[in-house]
Amino acid sequence: LHTNLGDDSEEEKNIADQIAQSLKKQWDKPPTKELEVTHRNLVDDQVRQMLFFPGEEDAELYPQLLAIAPDGAPKEHPQRRVLTAALPILYLVHAKQWKFARAFILAGGLRALVPLMAEANLYLRSQAVETFATLTDMNEGIDWLAINDG
């Protein structure tokens, strides 16, 4: 991350360090057990693949990963852990890759982001808003108001 910062401030470098530490934490302990809420039984390496190096099939699953925990659910609800693992990586990387983004959008990804725009956690809310903006501004060849993008 630092190589992309150039001569940025110390504060920005600290933020980059925090992001790197968070991603490393996700890599070291992926939310494998928590992903059972999506009715998929995976092993750690499969979860790492899905989160960090997803293919189009994984992109189709991502809307489920962004589901908000039910009202009244405890802070430790598995869906919250899945959401906080998937959304930052989607925001930082995957939303900027059209092959992934297209499959995500077609699987209902934009619809999955909408409830997150009212999320109490401001980090998640801002990531959802920015991801939505990135996805809908990504490809000038698409008229989002047209019936068919073909």
C-alpha positions in Angstrom: 0.0 0.0 0.0 2.8 2.4 0.8 4.1 2.3 -2.8 0.9 3.8 -4.0 1.0 6.7 -1.5 4.1 8.5 -2.8 4.8 11.6 -0.6 1.5 11.4 1.4 1.2 12.4 5.0 2.1 10.4 8.0 -1.7 10.1 8.8 -2.3 8.5 5.4 0.5 6.1 5.9 -1.0 5.1 9.2 -4.3 4.5 7.6 -2.6 2.4 4.9 -1.0 0.4 7.7 -4.3 -0.1 9.4 -5.9 -1.3 6.2 -3.0 -3.7 5.5 -3.2 -5.1 9.1 -7.0 -5.6 8.7 -6.5 -7.4 5.4 -3.8 -9.6 6.9 -6.1 -10.4 9.8 -8.8 -11.5 7.3 -6.2 -13.6 5.4 -4.9 -15.2 8.6 -8.3 -16.0 10.0 -11.0 -15.9 7.3 -14.6 -16.0 8.3 -15.0 -19.7 7.3 -17.4 -20.8 10.1 -19.4 -17.6 9.7 -19.9 -18.2 6.0 -22.2 -21.1 6.9 -24.9 -18.4 7.1 -24.8 -18.5 3.2 -25.4 -22.3 3.4 -21.9 -23.0 2.1 -19.5 -25.2 3.8 -16.0 -24.1 2.8 -12.5 -24.5 4.1 -10.2 -21.6 4.9 -8.4 -21.7 1.5 -11.7 -21.5 -0.4 -12.8 -18.6 1.7 -9.5 -16.8 1.1 -9.9 -17.4 -2.7 -13.4 -16.1 -2.6 -12.5 -13.0 -0.7 -9.1 -12.1 -2.1 -9.1 -13.6 -5.6 -12.7 -14.2 -6.6 -13.8 -15.5 -10.0 -17.1 -14.7 -11.6 -18.8 -17.5 -9.7 -17.7 -16.0 -6.5 -18.9 -12.6 -7.6 -22.4 -14.1 -7.9 -22.2 -15.1 -4.2 -21.0 -11.6 -3.0 -24.5 -10.1 -2.7 -25.2 -12.8 0.0 -22.0 -11.8 1.8 -23.2 -8.2 2.0 -26.5 -9.1 3.8 -27.1 -7.2 7.1 -27.5 -9.2 10.3 -31.2 -9.3 11.4 -32.6 -6.6 13.6 -31.8 -7.3 17.3 -29.0 -9.8 16.3 -26.0 -9.8 18.7 -22.9 -7.9 17.7 -21.1 -11.2 17.2 -23.7 -12.4 14.6 -21.9 -14.4 11.9 -23.4 -12.2 9.1 -21.7 -9.1 10.6 -18.3 -10.9 10.4 -19.0 -11.9 6.8 -20.1 -8.4 5.9 -17.1 -6.7 7.5 -14.7 -9.2 5.7 -16.3 -8.9 2.3 -17.3 -5.2 1.9 -13.9 -3.6 2.4 -12.2 -5.9 -0.1 -15.1 -5.3 -2.6 -14.6 -1.6 -2.1 -10.8 -1.5 -2.3 -10.3 -4.0 -5.2 -13.1 -6.0 -6.8 -15.5 -3.2 -7.6 -12.8 -1.7 -9.9 -12.5 -4.9 -11.9 -15.2 -5.0 -14.6 -15.2 -8.8 -15.1 -16.0 -9.3 -11.4 -18.2 -6.2 -11.1 -20.4 -7.2 -14.0 -21.1 -10.6 -12.5 -21.7 -9.0 -9.1 -24.2 -6.5 -10.5 -26.1 -9.1 -12.5 -26.4 -11.3 -9.3 -28.1 -8.4 -7.5 -25.0 -6.7 -6.1 -26.4 -3.1 -6.5 -29.5 -4.1 -4.6 -27.4 -5.7 -1.9 -25.5 -2.4 -1.4 -28.6 -0.2 -1.0 -29.5 -1.2 2.7 -25.8 -0.7 3.6 -26.2 3.0 2.7 -28.2 3.4 5.9 -25.8 1.3 8.0 -25.0 2.8 11.4 -21.3 1.9 11.0 -20.0 4.9 9.0 -17.1 3.0 7.6 -19.3 0.4 6.1 -21.8 3.0 5.0 -19.2 5.0 3.2 -17.7 1.9 1.6 -21.2 0.9 0.3 -21.8 4.4 -1.1 -18.4 4.5 -2.8 -18.7 1.0 -4.2 -22.1 1.8 -5.6 -20.8 4.9 -7.2 -17.8 3.1 -8.6 -19.9 0.3 -10.1 -22.4 2.6 -11.7 -19.8 4.9 -13.1 -17.3 2.2 -14.2 -18.2 1.5 -17.8 -19.1 4.4 -20.1 -20.5 1.8 -22.6 -23.5 1.1 -20.4 -26.5 3.2 -20.4 -27.9 2.5 -17.0 -31.3 3.8 -17.9 -31.6 1.6 -21.0 -33.5 -1.7 -20.9 -30.6 -3.8 -22.3 -26.9 -3.1 -22.0 -26.1 -5.7 -24.7 
